[in-house]
Amino acid sequence: MNSFSAFLQMGGYGAYVWSAYAVTALVLAANVFFAWRGKREGLRAAKKRREEKQ
């Protein structure tokens, strides 16, 4: 288990490395979420405009 602990500490840079991974994962998840939400809202707006024309 000592080697796993050393892996997590990464020579003293573990806090920086793991926080960078966490921020990256958060940004990627937010990007996916906002793209999905934008698509959903865009489709709703297009459907509403199409229904108003008919």
C-alpha positions as semicolon CSV with decimal commas, in nm:
position;residue;x (nm);y (nm);z (nm)
1;M;0,000;0,000;0,000
2;N;0,301;0,227;0,045
3;S;0,360;0,237;-0,329
4;F;-0,003;0,343;-0,382
5;S;0,040;0,620;-0,126
6;A;0,358;0,730;-0,301
7;F;0,169;0,725;-0,630
8;L;-0,101;0,952;-0,488
9;Q;0,158;1,191;-0,344
10;M;0,349;1,201;-0,676
11;G;0,672;1,320;-0,526
12;G;0,510;1,605;-0,336
13;Y;0,313;1,732;-0,635
14;G;0,007;1,516;-0,574
15;A;-0,215;1,801;-0,454
16;Y;-0,144;1,999;-0,771
17;V;-0,177;1,701;-1,005
18;W;-0,498;1,563;-0,857
19;S;-0,660;1,906;-0,829
20;A;-0,573;1,966;-1,195
21;Y;-0,739;1,636;-1,286
22;A;-1,044;1,731;-1,079
23;V;-1,076;2,074;-1,242
24;T;-1,036;1,919;-1,587
25;A;-1,304;1,659;-1,517
26;L;-1,535;1,929;-1,384
27;V;-1,485;2,148;-1,692
28;L;-1,543;1,854;-1,926
29;A;-1,859;1,752;-1,740
30;A;-1,987;2,111;-1,747
31;N;-1,913;2,133;-2,118
32;V;-2,114;1,817;-2,188
33;F;-2,399;1,935;-1,966
34;F;-2,425;2,282;-2,120
35;A;-2,401;2,142;-2,474
36;W;-2,681;1,896;-2,396
37;R;-2,895;2,169;-2,239
38;G;-2,833;2,406;-2,531
39;K;-2,931;2,139;-2,780
40;R;-3,247;2,063;-2,586
41;E;-3,343;2,430;-2,566
42;G;-3,262;2,483;-2,934
43;L;-3,481;2,191;-3,037
44;R;-3,765;2,322;-2,821
45;A;-3,735;2,668;-2,977
46;A;-3,728;2,522;-3,329
47;K;-4,033;2,310;-3,256
48;K;-4,216;2,613;-3,115
49;R;-4,132;2,822;-3,424
50;R;-4,241;2,541;-3,654
51;E;-4,574;2,508;-3,470
52;E;-4,630;2,885;-3,488
53;K;-4,586;2,883;-3,868
54;Q;-4,848;2,612;-3,917
